[in-house]
Amino acid sequence: MAFVAAAIAMLVGIIPAGIVLCRASLMAAVVAYEFITSVMVMVLALLAQGFQRSGLFELAVLLAVLMFGSGLVFVRALERWL
Amino acid sequence: MIARDIVADVLLGLAVLIVITSSVGVLVMRDPYQKLHFVTPAALVAPFLVALAVLVQMGLYENTGETCVALVFMGVAGPFLSHATVRAIRVRQTGDWRLGQDGRAVAEREDA
């Protein structure tokens, strides 16, 4: 139960970063996006542990891998073209 | 409640505290460079605490291993991603991430 509560608390905790994502400049929004992605990896792991579903840990691992690739592609696109 | 539950709760509480304070830091800091400093605690320290909490709760088990794999990926990706982000911010602001021969960025030279 503590793991689920921690996941919910983290989801509430990313609200300030969500405000930055919606309202700040483009590059500040990218920083907020990276922050939120990092937190979401933890949220998925916490929910998998909280509900005792080992298979759901794959989602956390997958998001951690995709965070690297997508983040780099996104940042490079912003640097050169957008 | 046994001791390992208490330890896991404390670790999770610390992780949540780090995420919330970092999130507020991302909100209140003025520019993207400053905001980026608050991504690292949430991307490295908090996941480490979460992995530790899972380890304390479950012991050496499949869940612990998968959490550690995610932690390793985040640990490897974080510095590269931060560097690429800072570089992109600088390129968008000054036109080039390098300084010119006079020690000033391209945009600074054009402003002068």
N, CA and C atoms of all chains as a GROMACS GRO file, in nm:
protein
  582
    1MET      N    1   0.083  -0.122   0.000
    1MET     CA    2   0.000   0.000   0.000
    1MET      C    3   0.086   0.126   0.000
    2ALA      N    4   0.200   0.118   0.069
    2ALA     CA    5   0.288   0.235   0.075
    2ALA      C    6   0.342   0.269  -0.063
    3PHE      N    7   0.363   0.166  -0.145
    3PHE     CA    8   0.417   0.191  -0.279
    3PHE      C    9   0.314   0.263  -0.366
    4VAL      N   10   0.189   0.222  -0.354
    4VAL     CA   11   0.083   0.290  -0.430
    4VAL      C   12   0.066   0.433  -0.382
    5ALA      N   13   0.072   0.452  -0.249
    5ALA     CA   14   0.060   0.587  -0.194
    5ALA      C   15   0.175   0.675  -0.242
    6ALA      N   16   0.295   0.617  -0.247
    6ALA     CA   17   0.411   0.694  -0.296
    6ALA      C   18   0.393   0.731  -0.442
    7ALA      N   19   0.339   0.637  -0.521
    7ALA     CA   20   0.315   0.666  -0.663
    7ALA      C   21   0.215   0.780  -0.679
    8ILE      N   22   0.108   0.777  -0.600
    8ILE     CA   23   0.008   0.884  -0.608
    8ILE      C   24   0.069   1.017  -0.564
    9ALA      N   25   0.150   1.013  -0.456
    9ALA     CA   26   0.215   1.136  -0.409
    9ALA      C   27   0.308   1.193  -0.515
   10MET      N   28   0.377   1.106  -0.586
   10MET     CA   29   0.467   1.154  -0.692
   10MET      C   30   0.387   1.215  -0.807
   11LEU      N   31   0.273   1.153  -0.838
   11LEU     CA   32   0.189   1.209  -0.944
   11LEU      C   33   0.138   1.348  -0.906
   12VAL      N   34   0.104   1.364  -0.779
   12VAL     CA   35   0.063   1.496  -0.732
   12VAL      C   36   0.183   1.592  -0.735
   13GLY      N   37   0.300   1.536  -0.701
   13GLY     CA   38   0.421   1.619  -0.693
   13GLY      C   39   0.467   1.674  -0.826
   14ILE      N   40   0.427   1.612  -0.936
   14ILE     CA   41   0.473   1.664  -1.066
   14ILE      C   42   0.384   1.776  -1.119
   15ILE      N   43   0.283   1.815  -1.042
   15ILE     CA   44   0.195   1.924  -1.089
   15ILE      C   45   0.274   2.054  -1.115
   16PRO      N   46   0.364   2.097  -1.022
   16PRO     CA   47   0.442   2.218  -1.054
   16PRO      C   48   0.521   2.206  -1.184
   17ALA      N   49   0.581   2.089  -1.208
   17ALA     CA   50   0.654   2.069  -1.335
   17ALA      C   51   0.556   2.070  -1.453
   18GLY      N   52   0.435   2.021  -1.431
   18GLY     CA   53   0.333   2.026  -1.536
   18GLY      C   54   0.294   2.168  -1.571
   19ILE      N   55   0.294   2.254  -1.471
   19ILE     CA   56   0.264   2.396  -1.497
   19ILE      C   57   0.373   2.456  -1.587
   20VAL      N   58   0.499   2.422  -1.555
   20VAL     CA   59   0.611   2.469  -1.638
   20VAL      C   60   0.596   2.414  -1.780
   21LEU      N   61   0.560   2.288  -1.790
   21LEU     CA   62   0.544   2.224  -1.921
   21LEU      C   63   0.441   2.297  -2.007
   22CYS      N   64   0.334   2.343  -1.944
   22CYS     CA   65   0.226   2.407  -2.019
   22CYS      C   66   0.249   2.555  -2.045
   23ARG      N   67   0.316   2.623  -1.952
   23ARG     CA   68   0.314   2.769  -1.958
   23ARG      C   69   0.450   2.834  -1.985
   24ALA      N   70   0.559   2.763  -1.964
   24ALA     CA   71   0.691   2.828  -1.974
   24ALA      C   72   0.740   2.828  -2.118
   25SER      N   73   0.863   2.880  -2.138
   25SER     CA   74   0.922   2.883  -2.272
   25SER      C   75   0.948   2.740  -2.321
   26LEU      N   76   0.981   2.730  -2.450
   26LEU     CA   77   0.996   2.597  -2.511
   26LEU      C   78   1.105   2.514  -2.442
   27MET      N   79   1.222   2.573  -2.418
   27MET     CA   80   1.330   2.495  -2.360
   27MET      C   81   1.304   2.463  -2.213
   28ALA      N   82   1.239   2.554  -2.142
   28ALA     CA   83   1.200   2.523  -2.004
   28ALA      C   84   1.098   2.409  -2.002
   29ALA      N   85   1.011   2.407  -2.103
   29ALA     CA   86   0.913   2.298  -2.113
   29ALA      C   87   0.982   2.165  -2.141
   30VAL      N   88   1.092   2.169  -2.219
   30VAL     CA   89   1.168   2.046  -2.244
   30VAL      C   90   1.228   1.993  -2.115
   31VAL      N   91   1.281   2.085  -2.034
   31VAL     CA   92   1.337   2.043  -1.904
   31VAL      C   93   1.228   1.980  -1.818
   32ALA      N   94   1.111   2.043  -1.816
   32ALA     CA   95   0.999   1.988  -1.737
   32ALA      C   96   0.956   1.852  -1.791
   33TYR      N   97   0.960   1.837  -1.924
   33TYR     CA   98   0.925   1.708  -1.986
   33TYR      C   99   1.022   1.598  -1.940
   34GLU      N  100   1.152   1.632  -1.938
   34GLU     CA  101   1.251   1.533  -1.892
   34GLU      C  102   1.229   1.497  -1.746
   35PHE      N  103   1.196   1.599  -1.666
   35PHE     CA  104   1.169   1.575  -1.524
   35PHE      C  105   1.049   1.480  -1.507
   36ILE      N  106   0.942   1.510  -1.579
   36ILE     CA  107   0.820   1.430  -1.565
   36ILE      C  108   0.843   1.287  -1.614
   37THR      N  109   0.919   1.272  -1.722
   37THR     CA  110   0.949   1.136  -1.771
   37THR      C  111   1.024   1.056  -1.666
   38SER      N  112   1.122   1.120  -1.601
   38SER     CA  113   1.199   1.051  -1.497
   38SER      C  114   1.108   1.006  -1.383
   39VAL      N  115   1.017   1.095  -1.345
   39VAL     CA  116   0.927   1.060  -1.235
   39VAL      C  117   0.831   0.948  -1.276
   40MET      N  118   0.789   0.951  -1.403
   40MET     CA  119   0.694   0.848  -1.448
   40MET      C  120   0.756   0.708  -1.448
   41VAL      N  121   0.888   0.700  -1.472
   41VAL     CA  122   0.956   0.570  -1.461
   41VAL      C  123   0.938   0.516  -1.319
   42MET      N  124   0.958   0.606  -1.221
   42MET     CA  125   0.942   0.562  -1.081
   42MET      C  126   0.797   0.527  -1.050
   43VAL      N  127   0.705   0.606  -1.103
   43VAL     CA  128   0.563   0.580  -1.076
   43VAL      C  129   0.523   0.441  -1.127
   44LEU      N  130   0.570   0.408  -1.248
   44LEU     CA  131   0.536   0.275  -1.305
   44LEU      C  132   0.596   0.164  -1.220
   45ALA      N  133   0.721   0.184  -1.175
   45ALA     CA  134   0.784   0.081  -1.090
   45ALA      C  135   0.711   0.069  -0.956
   46LEU      N  136   0.672   0.183  -0.900
   46LEU     CA  137   0.602   0.181  -0.771
   46LEU      C  138   0.466   0.114  -0.782
   47LEU      N  139   0.394   0.142  -0.891
   47LEU     CA  140   0.263   0.080  -0.909
   47LEU      C  141   0.276  -0.071  -0.931
   48ALA      N  142   0.379  -0.112  -1.008
   48ALA     CA  143   0.401  -0.255  -1.030
   48ALA      C  144   0.431  -0.326  -0.898
   49GLN      N  145   0.511  -0.261  -0.815
   49GLN     CA  146   0.543  -0.320  -0.686
   49GLN      C  147   0.421  -0.317  -0.593
   50GLY      N  148   0.349  -0.205  -0.597
   50GLY     CA  149   0.233  -0.191  -0.508
   50GLY      C  150   0.125  -0.292  -0.537
   51PHE      N  151   0.103  -0.321  -0.666
   51PHE     CA  152   0.000  -0.419  -0.703
   51PHE      C  153   0.055  -0.560  -0.720
   52GLN      N  154   0.185  -0.575  -0.690
   52GLN     CA  155   0.250  -0.708  -0.697
   52GLN      C  156   0.238  -0.772  -0.835
   53ARG      N  157   0.257  -0.692  -0.938
   53ARG     CA  158   0.253  -0.743  -1.076
   53ARG      C  159   0.395  -0.733  -1.134
   54SER      N  160   0.465  -0.843  -1.133
   54SER     CA  161   0.604  -0.840  -1.180
   54SER      C  162   0.613  -0.801  -1.327
   55GLY      N  163   0.514  -0.842  -1.406
   55GLY     CA  164   0.516  -0.813  -1.549
   55GLY      C  165   0.513  -0.664  -1.579
   56LEU      N  166   0.451  -0.587  -1.490
   56LEU     CA  167   0.439  -0.443  -1.515
   56LEU      C  168   0.571  -0.369  -1.497
   57PHE      N  169   0.670  -0.434  -1.436
   57PHE     CA  170   0.801  -0.370  -1.425
   57PHE      C  171   0.863  -0.348  -1.563
   58GLU      N  172   0.819  -0.429  -1.660
   58GLU     CA  173   0.872  -0.411  -1.796
   58GLU      C  174   0.843  -0.270  -1.848
   59LEU      N  175   0.727  -0.216  -1.809
   59LEU     CA  176   0.691  -0.082  -1.855
   59LEU      C  177   0.789   0.022  -1.803
   60ALA      N  178   0.826   0.008  -1.677
   60ALA     CA  179   0.922   0.103  -1.619
   60ALA      C  180   1.057   0.094  -1.690
   61VAL      N  181   1.102  -0.029  -1.714
   61VAL     CA  182   1.231  -0.048  -1.784
   61VAL      C  183   1.222   0.009  -1.925
   62LEU      N  184   1.110  -0.020  -1.991
   62LEU     CA  185   1.092   0.027  -2.129
   62LEU      C  186   1.092   0.180  -2.134
   63LEU      N  187   1.022   0.243  -2.042
   63LEU     CA  188   1.018   0.390  -2.041
   63LEU      C  189   1.155   0.448  -2.010
   64ALA      N  190   1.232   0.382  -1.922
   64ALA     CA  191   1.367   0.430  -1.892
   64ALA      C  192   1.455   0.426  -2.017
   65VAL      N  193   1.440   0.321  -2.097
   65VAL     CA  194   1.517   0.311  -2.222
   65VAL      C  195   1.470   0.417  -2.322
   66LEU      N  196   1.338   0.427  -2.338
   66LEU     CA  197   1.283   0.522  -2.435
   66LEU      C  198   1.310   0.666  -2.396
   67MET      N  199   1.320   0.690  -2.264
   67MET     CA  200   1.349   0.826  -2.217
   67MET      C  201   1.480   0.876  -2.276
   68PHE      N  202   1.578   0.788  -2.282
   68PHE     CA  203   1.709   0.824  -2.336
   68PHE      C  204   1.700   0.856  -2.485
   69GLY      N  205   1.646   0.760  -2.560
   69GLY     CA  206   1.639   0.778  -2.705
   69GLY      C  207   1.551   0.895  -2.746
   70SER      N  208   1.430   0.899  -2.691
   70SER     CA  209   1.337   1.004  -2.731
   70SER      C  210   1.386   1.140  -2.686
   71GLY      N  211   1.444   1.146  -2.567
   71GLY     CA  212   1.495   1.274  -2.516
   71GLY      C  213   1.603   1.330  -2.605
   72LEU      N  214   1.698   1.243  -2.645
   72LEU     CA  215   1.806   1.290  -2.732
   72LEU      C  216   1.754   1.335  -2.868
   73VAL      N  217   1.665   1.256  -2.926
   73VAL     CA  218   1.608   1.293  -3.057
   73VAL      C  219   1.533   1.426  -3.047
   74PHE      N  220   1.454   1.440  -2.943
   74PHE     CA  221   1.374   1.560  -2.923
   74PHE      C  222   1.463   1.682  -2.909
   75VAL      N  223   1.566   1.669  -2.824
   75VAL     CA  224   1.654   1.782  -2.798
   75VAL      C  225   1.733   1.820  -2.922
   76ARG      N  226   1.780   1.720  -2.997
   76ARG     CA  227   1.855   1.749  -3.120
   76ARG      C  228   1.766   1.817  -3.223
   77ALA      N  229   1.640   1.773  -3.231
   77ALA     CA  230   1.547   1.837  -3.324
   77ALA      C  231   1.523   1.983  -3.284
   78LEU      N  232   1.510   2.007  -3.155
   78LEU     CA  233   1.490   2.145  -3.110
   78LEU      C  234   1.613   2.230  -3.138
   79GLU      N  235   1.729   2.168  -3.127
   79GLU     CA  236   1.855   2.242  -3.147
   79GLU      C  237   1.870   2.283  -3.293
   80ARG      N  238   1.828   2.196  -3.385
   80ARG     CA  239   1.860   2.221  -3.526
   80ARG      C  240   1.744   2.278  -3.609
   81TRP      N  241   1.625   2.230  -3.585
   81TRP     CA  242   1.518   2.260  -3.680
   81TRP      C  243   1.400   2.337  -3.621
   82LEU      N  244   1.368   2.318  -3.498
   82LEU     CA  245   1.244   2.378  -3.447
   82LEU      C  246   1.266   2.516  -3.386
   83MET      N  247   0.352  -0.418   1.185
   83MET     CA  248   0.446  -0.372   1.080
   83MET      C  249   0.588  -0.409   1.122
   84ILE      N  250   0.658  -0.477   1.035
   84ILE     CA  251   0.792  -0.519   1.069
   84ILE      C  252   0.894  -0.415   1.023
   85ALA      N  253   1.017  -0.438   1.069
   85ALA     CA  254   1.120  -0.335   1.049
   85ALA      C  255   1.142  -0.302   0.902
   86ARG      N  256   1.140  -0.403   0.817
   86ARG     CA  257   1.169  -0.373   0.677
   86ARG      C  258   1.059  -0.290   0.611
   87ASP      N  259   0.936  -0.305   0.660
   87ASP     CA  260   0.828  -0.218   0.610
   87ASP      C  261   0.853  -0.073   0.648
   88ILE      N  262   0.899  -0.054   0.772
   88ILE     CA  263   0.925   0.082   0.818
   88ILE      C  264   1.039   0.144   0.737
   89VAL      N  265   1.145   0.066   0.715
   89VAL     CA  266   1.258   0.117   0.638
   89VAL      C  267   1.214   0.150   0.495
   90ALA      N  268   1.134   0.062   0.435
   90ALA     CA  269   1.087   0.087   0.299
   90ALA      C  270   1.000   0.212   0.295
   91ASP      N  271   0.915   0.230   0.397
   91ASP     CA  272   0.830   0.350   0.401
   91ASP      C  273   0.914   0.477   0.411
   92VAL      N  274   1.017   0.471   0.495
   92VAL     CA  275   1.104   0.589   0.510
   92VAL      C  276   1.173   0.621   0.377
   93LEU      N  277   1.223   0.518   0.310
   93LEU     CA  278   1.290   0.540   0.181
   93LEU      C  279   1.193   0.597   0.078
   94LEU      N  280   1.073   0.544   0.076
   94LEU     CA  281   0.973   0.595  -0.019
   94LEU      C  282   0.935   0.740   0.014
   95GLY      N  283   0.925   0.768   0.143
   95GLY     CA  284   0.895   0.906   0.185
   95GLY      C  285   1.003   1.002   0.140
   96LEU      N  286   1.128   0.962   0.154
   96LEU     CA  287   1.240   1.046   0.108
   96LEU      C  288   1.233   1.066  -0.043
   97ALA      N  289   1.203   0.958  -0.116
   97ALA     CA  290   1.195   0.969  -0.262
   97ALA      C  291   1.083   1.067  -0.302
   98VAL      N  292   0.968   1.056  -0.236
   98VAL     CA  293   0.858   1.147  -0.266
   98VAL      C  294   0.896   1.291  -0.234
   99LEU      N  295   0.963   1.309  -0.119
   99LEU     CA  296   1.006   1.443  -0.079
   99LEU      C  297   1.100   1.503  -0.183
  100ILE      N  298   1.192   1.423  -0.232
  100ILE     CA  299   1.287   1.470  -0.334
  100ILE      C  300   1.212   1.510  -0.461
  101VAL      N  301   1.117   1.428  -0.502
  101VAL     CA  302   1.042   1.458  -0.624
  101VAL      C  303   0.963   1.587  -0.609
  102ILE      N  304   0.897   1.604  -0.495
  102ILE     CA  305   0.814   1.724  -0.476
  102ILE      C  306   0.901   1.850  -0.471
  103THR      N  307   1.010   1.846  -0.394
  103THR     CA  308   1.096   1.964  -0.384
  103THR      C  309   1.162   1.996  -0.520
  104SER      N  310   1.201   1.891  -0.592
  104SER     CA  311   1.260   1.915  -0.724
  104SER      C  312   1.158   1.974  -0.819
  105SER      N  313   1.035   1.925  -0.810
  105SER     CA  314   0.929   1.977  -0.896
  105SER      C  315   0.904   2.125  -0.868
  106VAL      N  316   0.902   2.161  -0.741
  106VAL     CA  317   0.886   2.303  -0.705
  106VAL      C  318   1.007   2.382  -0.755
  107GLY      N  319   1.125   2.322  -0.745
  107GLY     CA  320   1.246   2.388  -0.796
  107GLY      C  321   1.237   2.414  -0.945
  108VAL      N  322   1.187   2.317  -1.020
  108VAL     CA  323   1.168   2.336  -1.165
  108VAL      C  324   1.072   2.451  -1.191
  109LEU      N  325   0.972   2.466  -1.105
  109LEU     CA  326   0.874   2.572  -1.124
  109LEU      C  327   0.931   2.710  -1.092
  110VAL      N  328   1.004   2.723  -0.983
  110VAL     CA  329   1.041   2.857  -0.936
  110VAL      C  330   1.170   2.910  -0.997
  111MET      N  331   1.255   2.824  -1.049
  111MET     CA  332   1.381   2.875  -1.106
  111MET      C  333   1.353   2.957  -1.231
  112ARG      N  334   1.443   3.051  -1.260
  112ARG     CA  335   1.413   3.150  -1.364
  112ARG      C  336   1.435   3.098  -1.505
  113ASP      N  337   1.552   3.042  -1.532
  113ASP     CA  338   1.580   3.003  -1.672
  113ASP      C  339   1.602   2.851  -1.682
  114PRO      N  340   1.602   2.798  -1.805
  114PRO     CA  341   1.613   2.652  -1.823
  114PRO      C  342   1.741   2.592  -1.764
  115TYR      N  343   1.851   2.669  -1.767
  115TYR     CA  344   1.975   2.618  -1.708
  115TYR      C  345   1.956   2.587  -1.560
  116GLN      N  346   1.893   2.680  -1.490
  116GLN     CA  347   1.870   2.660  -1.347
  116GLN      C  348   1.768   2.548  -1.323
  117LYS      N  349   1.666   2.545  -1.406
  117LYS     CA  350   1.563   2.440  -1.390
  117LYS      C  351   1.624   2.301  -1.407
  118LEU      N  352   1.720   2.291  -1.500
  118LEU     CA  353   1.780   2.160  -1.529
  118LEU      C  354   1.851   2.100  -1.409
  119HIS      N  355   1.901   2.185  -1.319
  119HIS     CA  356   1.967   2.134  -1.198
  119HIS      C  357   1.873   2.049  -1.113
  120PHE      N  358   1.744   2.076  -1.123
  120PHE     CA  359   1.648   2.006  -1.037
  120PHE      C  360   1.597   1.876  -1.100
  121VAL      N  361   1.640   1.848  -1.222
  121VAL     CA  362   1.601   1.721  -1.283
  121VAL      C  363   1.685   1.607  -1.226
  122THR      N  364   1.813   1.634  -1.200
  122THR     CA  365   1.905   1.529  -1.156
  122THR      C  366   1.860   1.458  -1.026
  123PRO      N  367   1.821   1.532  -0.921
  123PRO     CA  368   1.775   1.459  -0.802
  123PRO      C  369   1.659   1.364  -0.830
  124ALA      N  370   1.566   1.410  -0.914
  124ALA     CA  371   1.450   1.325  -0.945
  124ALA      C  372   1.485   1.212  -1.040
  125ALA      N  373   1.591   1.230  -1.119
  125ALA     CA  374   1.626   1.128  -1.218
  125ALA      C  375   1.728   1.028  -1.166
  126LEU      N  376   1.800   1.063  -1.061
  126LEU     CA  377   1.902   0.971  -1.011
  126LEU      C  378   1.883   0.932  -0.863
  127VAL      N  379   1.866   1.033  -0.777
  127VAL     CA  380   1.860   1.004  -0.632
  127VAL      C  381   1.729   0.934  -0.595
  128ALA      N  382   1.618   0.990  -0.641
  128ALA     CA  383   1.488   0.932  -0.606
  128ALA      C  384   1.472   0.788  -0.660
  129PRO      N  385   1.509   0.761  -0.788
  129PRO     CA  386   1.502   0.621  -0.834
  129PRO      C  387   1.590   0.526  -0.753
  130PHE      N  388   1.705   0.576  -0.709
  130PHE     CA  389   1.792   0.493  -0.624
  130PHE      C  390   1.721   0.458  -0.494
  131LEU      N  391   1.654   0.556  -0.435
  131LEU     CA  392   1.580   0.530  -0.310
  131LEU      C  393   1.463   0.434  -0.333
  132VAL      N  394   1.396   0.449  -0.448
  132VAL     CA  395   1.285   0.359  -0.480
  132VAL      C  396   1.337   0.215  -0.498
  133ALA      N  397   1.449   0.202  -0.571
  133ALA     CA  398   1.507   0.068  -0.590
  133ALA      C  399   1.549   0.008  -0.457
  134LEU      N  400   1.602   0.094  -0.370
  134LEU     CA  401   1.642   0.047  -0.236
  134LEU      C  402   1.519   0.001  -0.156
  135ALA      N  403   1.410   0.076  -0.169
  135ALA     CA  404   1.287   0.039  -0.100
  135ALA      C  405   1.234  -0.096  -0.149
  136VAL      N  406   1.238  -0.115  -0.281
  136VAL     CA  407   1.194  -0.245  -0.337
  136VAL      C  408   1.285  -0.357  -0.288
  137LEU      N  409   1.415  -0.328  -0.283
  137LEU     CA  410   1.511  -0.429  -0.234
  137LEU      C  411   1.482  -0.465  -0.089
  138VAL      N  412   1.457  -0.363  -0.008
  138VAL     CA  413   1.429  -0.388   0.134
  138VAL      C  414   1.299  -0.467   0.150
  139GLN      N  415   1.200  -0.432   0.070
  139GLN     CA  416   1.069  -0.497   0.081
  139GLN      C  417   1.071  -0.641   0.029
  140MET      N  418   1.135  -0.661  -0.086
  140MET     CA  419   1.125  -0.790  -0.154
  140MET      C  420   1.249  -0.878  -0.138
  141GLY      N  421   1.364  -0.817  -0.105
  141GLY     CA  422   1.488  -0.894  -0.106
  141GLY      C  423   1.536  -0.910  -0.249
  142LEU      N  424   1.629  -1.003  -0.273
  142LEU     CA  425   1.679  -1.026  -0.408
  142LEU      C  426   1.576  -1.108  -0.486
  143TYR      N  427   1.499  -1.038  -0.566
  143TYR     CA  428   1.385  -1.099  -0.634
  143TYR      C  429   1.375  -1.036  -0.772
  144GLU      N  430   1.289  -1.091  -0.854
  144GLU     CA  431   1.273  -1.041  -0.992
  144GLU      C  432   1.240  -0.891  -0.996
  145ASN      N  433   1.150  -0.850  -0.907
  145ASN     CA  434   1.110  -0.709  -0.906
  145ASN      C  435   1.230  -0.618  -0.877
  146THR      N  436   1.312  -0.660  -0.784
  146THR     CA  437   1.431  -0.580  -0.750
  146THR      C  438   1.523  -0.568  -0.869
  147GLY      N  439   1.543  -0.680  -0.937
  147GLY     CA  440   1.631  -0.680  -1.054
  147GLY      C  441   1.582  -0.586  -1.162
  148GLU      N  442   1.452  -0.589  -1.190
  148GLU     CA  443   1.398  -0.504  -1.296
  148GLU      C  444   1.405  -0.356  -1.256
  149THR      N  445   1.381  -0.328  -1.128
  149THR     CA  446   1.394  -0.189  -1.083
  149THR      C  447   1.538  -0.141  -1.098
  150CYS      N  448   1.632  -0.230  -1.068
  150CYS     CA  449   1.774  -0.192  -1.081
  150CYS      C  450   1.811  -0.171  -1.229
  151VAL      N  451   1.753  -0.250  -1.317
  151VAL     CA  452   1.780  -0.230  -1.461
  151VAL      C  453   1.730  -0.092  -1.504
  152ALA      N  454   1.609  -0.057  -1.461
  152ALA     CA  455   1.556   0.077  -1.493
  152ALA      C  456   1.646   0.185  -1.434
  153LEU      N  457   1.694   0.161  -1.311
  153LEU     CA  458   1.782   0.258  -1.246
  153LEU      C  459   1.912   0.276  -1.324
  154VAL      N  460   1.967   0.166  -1.373
  154VAL     CA  461   2.092   0.173  -1.451
  154VAL      C  462   2.069   0.254  -1.579
  155PHE      N  463   1.959   0.227  -1.648
  155PHE     CA  464   1.929   0.302  -1.770
  155PHE      C  465   1.915   0.451  -1.740
  156MET      N  466   1.847   0.483  -1.630
  156MET     CA  467   1.830   0.624  -1.595
  156MET      C  468   1.963   0.687  -1.555
  157GLY      N  469   2.045   0.610  -1.486
  157GLY     CA  470   2.176   0.661  -1.446
  157GLY      C  471   2.266   0.689  -1.564
  158VAL      N  472   2.257   0.604  -1.668
  158VAL     CA  473   2.338   0.624  -1.788
  158VAL      C  474   2.281   0.738  -1.872
  159ALA      N  475   2.148   0.741  -1.883
  159ALA     CA  476   2.086   0.839  -1.972
  159ALA      C  477   2.091   0.980  -1.916
  160GLY      N  478   2.081   0.995  -1.784
  160GLY     CA  479   2.070   1.127  -1.723
  160GLY      C  480   2.177   1.226  -1.763
  161PRO      N  481   2.305   1.194  -1.743
  161PRO     CA  482   2.410   1.291  -1.778
  161PRO      C  483   2.414   1.324  -1.927
  162PHE      N  484   2.395   1.224  -2.014
  162PHE     CA  485   2.394   1.250  -2.158
  162PHE      C  486   2.280   1.344  -2.196
  163LEU      N  487   2.165   1.315  -2.137
  163LEU     CA  488   2.046   1.395  -2.169
  163LEU      C  489   2.060   1.538  -2.118
  164SER      N  490   2.115   1.553  -1.999
  164SER     CA  491   2.136   1.688  -1.945
  164SER      C  492   2.232   1.766  -2.032
  165HIS      N  493   2.341   1.699  -2.072
  165HIS     CA  494   2.440   1.766  -2.157
  165HIS      C  495   2.378   1.808  -2.290
  166ALA      N  496   2.302   1.718  -2.351
  166ALA     CA  497   2.240   1.749  -2.480
  166ALA      C  498   2.140   1.862  -2.465
  167THR      N  499   2.068   1.865  -2.353
  167THR     CA  500   1.969   1.970  -2.331
  167THR      C  501   2.035   2.106  -2.314
  168VAL      N  502   2.141   2.111  -2.234
  168VAL     CA  503   2.213   2.237  -2.214
  168VAL      C  504   2.269   2.287  -2.346
  169ARG      N  505   2.323   2.195  -2.424
  169ARG     CA  506   2.378   2.232  -2.554
  169ARG      C  507   2.269   2.289  -2.646
  170ALA      N  508   2.153   2.224  -2.646
  170ALA     CA  509   2.043   2.272  -2.730
  170ALA      C  510   1.996   2.410  -2.686
  171ILE      N  511   1.988   2.430  -2.554
  171ILE     CA  512   1.945   2.561  -2.502
  171ILE      C  513   2.044   2.668  -2.547
  172ARG      N  514   2.172   2.638  -2.536
  172ARG     CA  515   2.274   2.736  -2.573
  172ARG      C  516   2.272   2.765  -2.724
  173VAL      N  517   2.255   2.660  -2.803
  173VAL     CA  518   2.250   2.681  -2.948
  173VAL      C  519   2.130   2.768  -2.985
  174ARG      N  520   2.017   2.744  -2.922
  174ARG     CA  521   1.898   2.825  -2.952
  174ARG      C  522   1.914   2.969  -2.907
  175GLN      N  523   1.991   2.989  -2.798
  175GLN     CA  524   2.008   3.125  -2.746
  175GLN      C  525   2.116   3.203  -2.819
  176THR      N  526   2.226   3.136  -2.853
  176THR     CA  527   2.342   3.210  -2.904
  176THR      C  528   2.379   3.174  -3.048
  177GLY      N  529   2.316   3.071  -3.104
  177GLY     CA  530   2.346   3.032  -3.242
  177GLY      C  531   2.452   2.926  -3.252
  178ASP      N  532   2.540   2.916  -3.154
  178ASP     CA  533   2.644   2.813  -3.154
  178ASP      C  534   2.681   2.785  -3.009
  179TRP      N  535   2.716   2.660  -2.981
  179TRP     CA  536   2.750   2.628  -2.843
  179TRP      C  537   2.893   2.669  -2.809
  180ARG      N  538   2.973   2.696  -2.913
  180ARG     CA  539   3.113   2.734  -2.887
  180ARG      C  540   3.126   2.885  -2.876
  181LEU      N  541   3.232   2.925  -2.808
  181LEU     CA  542   3.265   3.066  -2.803
  181LEU      C  543   3.348   3.102  -2.924
  182GLY      N  544   3.337   3.227  -2.968
  182GLY     CA  545   3.422   3.272  -3.077
  182GLY      C  546   3.564   3.299  -3.028
  183GLN      N  547   3.650   3.344  -3.121
  183GLN     CA  548   3.789   3.369  -3.083
  183GLN      C  549   3.800   3.486  -2.986
  184ASP      N  550   3.700   3.575  -2.989
  184ASP     CA  551   3.704   3.687  -2.894
  184ASP      C  552   3.643   3.651  -2.759
  185GLY      N  553   3.608   3.524  -2.741
  185GLY     CA  554   3.555   3.480  -2.612
  185GLY      C  555   3.408   3.507  -2.593
  186ARG      N  556   3.340   3.553  -2.700
  186ARG     CA  557   3.196   3.580  -2.690
  186ARG      C  558   3.120   3.490  -2.785
  187ALA      N  559   2.994   3.463  -2.752
  187ALA     CA  560   2.910   3.380  -2.838
  187ALA      C  561   2.866   3.460  -2.961
  188VAL      N  562   2.816   3.388  -3.061
  188VAL     CA  563   2.777   3.451  -3.188
  188VAL      C  564   2.673   3.560  -3.165
  189ALA      N  565   2.570   3.531  -3.089
  189ALA     CA  566   2.463   3.627  -3.066
  189ALA      C  567   2.513   3.750  -2.992
  190GLU      N  568   2.609   3.729  -2.899
  190GLU     CA  569   2.664   3.842  -2.825
  190GLU      C  570   2.740   3.935  -2.919
  191ARG      N  571   2.812   3.875  -3.015
  191ARG     CA  572   2.887   3.957  -3.111
  191ARG      C  573   2.790   4.037  -3.201
  192GLU      N  574   2.677   3.972  -3.238
  192GLU     CA  575   2.582   4.041  -3.325
  192GLU      C  576   2.512   4.155  -3.252
  193ASP      N  577   2.491   4.137  -3.120
  193ASP     CA  578   2.426   4.242  -3.042
  193ASP      C  579   2.517   4.364  -3.026
  194ALA      N  580   2.648   4.338  -3.020
  194ALA     CA  581   2.742   4.447  -2.990
  194ALA      C  582   2.756   4.543  -3.108
   0.00000   0.00000   0.00000
